[in-house]
Amino acid sequence: MSFVEYSDCIQDGDVAIIYLSHDSMMPVKVQQGAQTQTRYGVIRHSSDLIGQRYGSKVTCSKGGWVHVLHPTPELWTVSLPHRTQILYTTDIATITMMLELKPGSVVCESGTGSGSLSHAILRTIAPTGHLHTVEFHQQRAEKVAEEFKEHRVDHLVTVRNQDVCKEGFGVTGVADAVFLDIPSPWEAVGHAKAAMKRHGGRVCSFSPCIEQVQRTCEALADQGFEEISTLEVLLRVHDVRTVSLSLPDFGPDPSPPTHPDGSEKSAPTSGPNQTAVSLKTTTPPREIPGHTGYLTFATKPRT
């Protein structure tokens, strides 16, 4: 099992995603002889998981059942243990696209946090790319490095525990893209520029407050970055439902059809019960999920 390569069957030591319901999932480290408690009963790893195909339906001890899914960055985002606020798929997809990431890209990131974006980046840049990620908090840096090894992507990532605003990313002239998710990104813009390749690249800064965006844009302009833009991504999910609508009664046909012999057919009379049809429709949400943060993008020109 790896977060960047698909496997057919569950093996001892894998991390699997237990799918309880659409909004309830949990990651499980599969171990010989271990058990996992769920609201549907116990899952015994040796008999219920190891050797089974990913996607299998597993019956728990109380008679309920769950699905066991292969881990992906998207599933990890909605099931990971939160050590910090995290980025979700809506923002992650935009970041991946706007930074022009692809297999083989070299990326610098700070801060690592819970590793939600990191896993998505690793899946995108595999198998030949590399992620240099910096985390200021020592315990978080150690924990995310442990998770990368457990998820078998540690060969694609280097984790550093340092202050990116003072010490930078630990590399120079190697990055195709840089991502900043720190309280004062304007202090790290110079280090971001130094970490990027001479032929240029893209940088992104995630900030929840517009005052942070203003100072970051000023720093980017001072450092010679171009194409500076800021956007906000708001997800609006429509509710799909079935409705029943009565067909309107327009009265008798003013020009009734005729028989082959030329005589007119009698117009049908409208009955007391109107014909109804069922159809699918969508309704917009009454409330839109609130602001997450601003994404500021810029391009380092070729030097």
VOZA-824979 format. One record per residue (C-alpha): residue number from 1; z, x, y. Coordinates in Angstrom, 1 decimal. Each point is the difference from the previous one (the first is absolute). Example, Ala and Ser with C-alpha at 12.3 -4.5 7.8 and 13.67 -1.06 7.14 Angstrom:
<atoms>
- num, z, x, y
- 1, 7.8, 12.3, -4.5
- 2, -0.7, 1.4, 3.4
</atoms>
This chain:
<atoms>
- num, z, x, y
- 1, 0.0, 0.0, 0.0
- 2, -0.8, 1.2, 3.5
- 3, -0.3, -1.8, 3.3
- 4, -3.5, 1.5, 0.4
- 5, -1.3, -0.3, -3.6
- 6, 0.0, -3.2, -2.1
- 7, 1.4, 0.0, -3.6
- 8, -0.4, -2.6, -2.6
- 9, 3.3, 0.1, -1.8
- 10, 3.6, 0.3, 1.1
- 11, 1.6, 3.3, -1.0
- 12, 3.6, 1.4, 0.0
- 13, 0.7, 1.3, 3.5
- 14, -2.5, -2.3, 1.8
- 15, 0.9, -2.0, 3.1
- 16, -1.1, -3.6, -0.6
- 17, 0.1, -3.0, 2.3
- 18, 1.8, -3.1, -1.4
- 19, -1.7, -3.1, 1.5
- 20, 2.5, -2.9, 0.1
- 21, -1.8, -2.2, 2.4
- 22, -2.5, 0.3, 2.9
- 23, 2.8, 1.1, 2.4
- 24, 2.3, 1.7, -2.5
- 25, -0.8, 3.4, -1.6
- 26, 2.0, 2.9, -1.0
- 27, -0.8, 3.6, -1.0
- 28, 1.4, 1.3, -3.4
- 29, 0.2, 3.5, -1.4
- 30, -1.0, -0.5, -3.6
- 31, 2.3, 1.9, -2.4
- 32, 0.5, 0.0, -3.7
- 33, 3.1, -2.1, -0.9
- 34, 0.5, -1.4, 3.5
- 35, 0.2, -3.6, 1.1
- 36, -0.7, -1.8, 3.2
- 37, 1.7, -3.2, 1.0
- 38, -2.0, -2.8, 1.7
- 39, 0.7, -3.6, 0.8
- 40, -2.0, -0.9, -3.1
- 41, 2.0, 2.2, -2.3
- 42, 0.0, 3.6, -1.3
- 43, -3.1, 2.1, -0.3
- 44, 0.4, 2.7, -2.8
- 45, -2.1, 3.0, 0.9
- 46, -0.5, 1.3, -3.5
- 47, -1.3, -3.2, -1.5
- 48, -1.2, -2.0, 3.0
- 49, -1.7, 2.6, 2.2
- 50, -0.8, 3.3, -1.7
- 51, -3.4, -0.2, -1.6
- 52, -1.0, -3.3, 1.6
- 53, -3.0, -0.2, 2.2
- 54, 0.5, -0.3, 3.8
- 55, -0.4, -3.6, 1.0
- 56, 1.7, -1.3, -3.1
- 57, 2.1, -3.1, 0.0
- 58, 3.5, 1.0, -1.3
- 59, 2.5, -2.6, -1.2
- 60, 3.6, 0.6, 1.0
- 61, 3.2, -0.6, -2.0
- 62, 0.6, -3.4, 1.7
- 63, -3.5, -1.3, -0.9
- 64, -1.5, 0.6, 3.4
- 65, -2.9, 2.4, 0.6
- 66, -1.2, 2.5, 2.5
- 67, -3.2, 2.1, 0.4
- 68, 0.2, 3.8, 0.0
- 69, -2.5, 1.5, 2.5
- 70, -1.4, 3.4, 0.5
- 71, 1.4, 1.5, 3.3
- 72, -2.2, 0.1, 3.0
- 73, 0.8, 0.9, 3.7
- 74, -0.3, -3.7, 0.9
- 75, 2.5, -1.1, -2.7
- 76, 2.3, 3.0, 0.9
- 77, 0.0, -1.1, 3.6
- 78, 1.4, -3.5, -0.9
- 79, 2.5, 1.2, -2.6
- 80, 1.2, 3.5, 1.1
- 81, 3.7, 0.6, 0.9
- 82, 0.2, 0.0, 3.8
- 83, 1.6, 3.0, 1.6
- 84, -1.7, -0.7, 3.3
- 85, -2.2, -2.6, 1.6
- 86, -3.4, 0.3, -1.7
- 87, -3.6, -0.6, 0.7
- 88, -1.7, -2.9, -1.8
- 89, -3.5, -0.4, -1.4
- 90, -1.4, -1.6, 3.2
- 91, 0.7, 3.1, 2.1
- 92, -0.6, 2.4, -2.8
- 93, -3.5, -1.2, -0.6
- 94, -0.9, 0.4, 3.7
- 95, 1.6, 3.4, 0.2
- 96, -1.9, 1.2, -3.1
- 97, -3.3, -1.2, 1.4
- 98, 0.4, 1.2, 3.6
- 99, 1.1, 3.4, -1.1
- 100, -3.2, 0.2, -2.1
- 101, 1.9, 1.1, -3.1
- 102, -1.9, 0.7, -3.2
- 103, 0.3, 2.1, -3.2
- 104, 0.6, 3.6, 1.0
- 105, 1.5, -0.7, 3.4
- 106, 3.0, 2.1, 1.1
- 107, 2.6, -2.1, 1.9
- 108, 3.2, 0.8, 1.9
- 109, 2.7, -2.7, 0.3
- 110, 3.4, -0.4, 1.6
- 111, 2.3, -1.6, -0.7
- 112, -0.2, -0.7, -3.7
- 113, 2.7, -2.7, -0.1
- 114, -0.1, -2.1, -3.2
- 115, -3.5, 1.3, -0.9
- 116, -1.9, -3.3, 0.3
- 117, -2.9, 1.4, 2.0
- 118, 0.2, 3.4, -1.8
- 119, -0.9, -1.6, -3.3
- 120, -3.0, -1.8, 1.5
- 121, -1.2, 3.3, 1.6
- 122, 0.3, 1.8, -3.3
- 123, -2.0, -2.6, -1.9
- 124, -2.7, 0.3, 2.7
- 125, -0.3, 3.8, 0.2
- 126, 0.3, 0.7, -3.8
- 127, -1.0, 1.9, -2.0
- 128, -0.7, 3.0, 2.3
- 129, 1.8, -0.8, 3.2
- 130, 3.5, 0.9, 1.1
- 131, 2.8, -1.6, 2.0
- 132, 2.4, 2.0, 2.1
- 133, 2.9, -2.3, 0.8
- 134, 3.0, 0.8, 2.2
- 135, 3.3, -1.9, -0.1
- 136, 2.9, 0.8, 2.3
- 137, 2.8, -1.5, -2.2
- 138, 0.9, 2.3, -2.9
- 139, 1.1, -2.7, -2.5
- 140, -3.2, -2.0, 0.6
- 141, -2.2, 3.1, -0.3
- 142, 1.7, 0.8, -3.4
- 143, -0.3, -3.5, -1.3
- 144, -3.7, -0.5, 0.9
- 145, -0.8, 3.4, -1.5
- 146, 1.7, -1.2, -3.2
- 147, -2.1, -3.2, 0.1
- 148, -3.2, 1.9, 0.4
- 149, 0.8, 2.0, -3.1
- 150, 1.0, -3.1, -1.9
- 151, -3.3, -1.7, 1.0
- 152, -2.0, 3.2, -1.0
- 153, -1.5, 0.5, 3.4
- 154, 2.1, 3.1, 1.0
- 155, -3.0, 2.3, -0.5
- 156, -1.7, -1.8, 2.9
- 157, 2.9, 0.1, 2.5
- 158, 2.3, 2.5, 1.7
- 159, 3.3, -1.3, 1.4
- 160, 1.7, 1.9, 2.8
- 161, 3.5, -0.8, 1.4
- 162, -0.2, 1.0, 3.6
- 163, -0.3, -1.3, 3.6
- 164, -3.7, -0.5, 0.7
- 165, 0.6, -0.1, 3.7
- 166, 1.4, 3.5, 0.0
- 167, -1.4, 1.7, -3.1
- 168, -3.3, -1.8, -0.5
- 169, -1.6, -0.8, -3.4
- 170, 0.3, 3.5, -1.5
- 171, -3.8, 0.4, -0.1
- 172, -2.7, 0.9, 2.5
- 173, -3.7, -0.9, 0.2
- 174, -0.2, -1.8, -3.3
- 175, 0.3, -3.8, 0.6
- 176, -2.8, -2.5, 0.3
- 177, 2.5, -2.6, 1.2
- 178, 3.5, -0.3, 1.3
- 179, 2.4, -3.0, -0.1
- 180, 3.2, -0.3, 2.1
- 181, 2.7, -2.5, -0.6
- 182, 2.9, 1.4, 2.0
- 183, 2.2, -1.1, 2.9
- 184, -1.7, 2.4, 2.5
- 185, -3.5, 0.7, -1.2
- 186, -1.1, 1.5, 3.4
- 187, 2.2, 3.0, -0.8
- 188, -2.0, 0.7, -3.2
- 189, -3.5, -0.4, 1.4
- 190, -0.3, 3.7, 0.7
- 191, 1.0, 0.8, -3.6
- 192, -2.4, -2.6, -1.3
- 193, -2.9, 1.6, 1.9
- 194, 1.0, 3.4, -1.4
- 195, 0.0, -1.3, -3.6
- 196, -3.5, -1.4, 0.3
- 197, -3.2, 1.8, -0.9
- 198, -2.1, 1.6, 2.7
- 199, -2.9, -2.4, -0.6
- 200, 2.3, -2.9, 1.1
- 201, 1.5, -3.0, -1.7
- 202, 1.9, -3.2, 0.5
- 203, 3.6, -0.7, 1.0
- 204, 2.0, -3.2, -0.3
- 205, 3.5, -0.8, 1.5
- 206, 2.0, -3.1, -1.0
- 207, 2.5, -1.2, 2.5
- 208, 1.9, -3.3, 0.4
- 209, 0.4, 0.2, 3.8
- 210, -2.7, 0.0, 2.6
- 211, 1.9, 2.6, 2.0
- 212, -0.4, 2.4, -2.9
- 213, -3.7, -0.7, 0.0
- 214, -0.3, 0.8, 3.7
- 215, 1.6, 3.4, -0.3
- 216, -1.9, 0.8, -3.2
- 217, -3.4, -0.9, 1.6
- 218, 0.9, 2.3, 3.0
- 219, 0.8, 2.8, -2.4
- 220, -3.2, -0.5, -1.9
- 221, -2.1, 0.1, 3.1
- 222, 1.9, 3.1, 1.3
- 223, -0.8, 1.8, -3.3
- 224, -3.7, -0.8, 0.3
- 225, -0.3, -2.8, -2.6
- 226, -2.8, -2.5, 0.5
- 227, -0.8, -3.6, -1.0
- 228, 3.6, -1.0, 0.5
- 229, 0.6, -3.6, -0.9
- 230, 3.0, -2.2, -1.0
- 231, -0.1, -3.1, -2.1
- 232, 2.4, -2.5, -1.7
- 233, -0.7, -1.6, -3.3
- 234, 1.3, -3.6, -0.6
- 235, -0.5, -1.6, -3.3
- 236, -0.8, -3.7, 0.1
- 237, 0.1, -1.6, -3.5
- 238, -1.5, -3.5, -0.3
- 239, 1.5, -2.5, -2.4
- 240, -2.6, -1.3, -2.5
- 241, 0.7, -3.5, -1.2
- 242, -1.7, -3.1, -1.5
- 243, -0.3, -3.1, 2.1
- 244, -1.3, -3.4, -0.8
- 245, -2.3, -1.7, 2.6
- 246, -1.4, -3.5, -0.1
- 247, -3.8, -0.3, 0.5
- 248, -0.7, -2.0, 3.1
- 249, -1.6, -3.5, -0.4
- 250, -3.1, -0.1, 2.2
- 251, -0.9, -3.6, -1.0
- 252, -3.1, -1.2, -1.8
- 253, -3.2, 2.0, 0.1
- 254, -2.1, -1.4, 2.9
- 255, -3.3, 0.6, -2.0
- 256, 0.7, -0.8, -3.7
- 257, -2.3, 1.6, -2.5
- 258, -2.8, -1.9, -1.7
- 259, -0.9, -0.6, -3.6
- 260, -3.3, 1.3, -1.3
- 261, -1.5, -3.5, 0.3
- 262, 0.8, 0.0, 3.7
- 263, 3.0, -2.3, -0.1
- 264, 3.2, 1.2, 1.8
- 265, 3.1, 1.0, -2.0
- 266, 3.2, -1.7, 1.1
- 267, 2.3, 2.3, 2.0
- 268, 3.3, 0.9, -1.8
- 269, 3.1, -1.5, 1.4
- 270, 2.9, 2.2, 1.0
- 271, 3.0, -0.5, -2.2
- 272, 3.5, -0.2, 1.3
- 273, 0.9, 3.5, -1.4
- 274, -1.6, 2.9, 1.7
- 275, -1.3, 3.0, -2.0
- 276, 2.1, 3.1, 0.4
- 277, -1.0, 3.6, -0.6
- 278, 2.2, 3.1, -0.6
- 279, -0.9, 3.2, 1.7
- 280, 1.5, 3.4, 0.8
- 281, 0.9, 0.8, 3.6
- 282, 2.1, 2.6, 1.9
- 283, 2.6, -0.3, 2.6
- 284, 1.2, 2.8, 2.3
- 285, 3.6, 1.0, -0.1
- 286, 2.4, -1.7, 2.4
- 287, 1.6, 3.4, 0.6
- 288, -1.7, 3.4, 0.0
- 289, 2.0, 3.0, -1.4
- 290, 1.3, 2.0, 3.0
- 291, -1.0, 3.4, 1.4
- 292, 0.4, 3.0, -2.3
- 293, -1.3, 2.8, 2.2
- 294, -2.8, 1.5, 2.1
- 295, -2.5, 2.3, -1.6
- 296, -1.4, 2.6, 2.4
- 297, -3.0, 2.0, -1.2
- 298, -1.8, 3.0, 1.6
- 299, -2.5, 2.6, -0.9
- 300, 0.3, 3.8, 0.3
- 301, -3.3, 1.3, 1.2
- 302, -1.7, 3.0, -1.7
- 303, 1.1, 3.3, 1.5
</atoms>
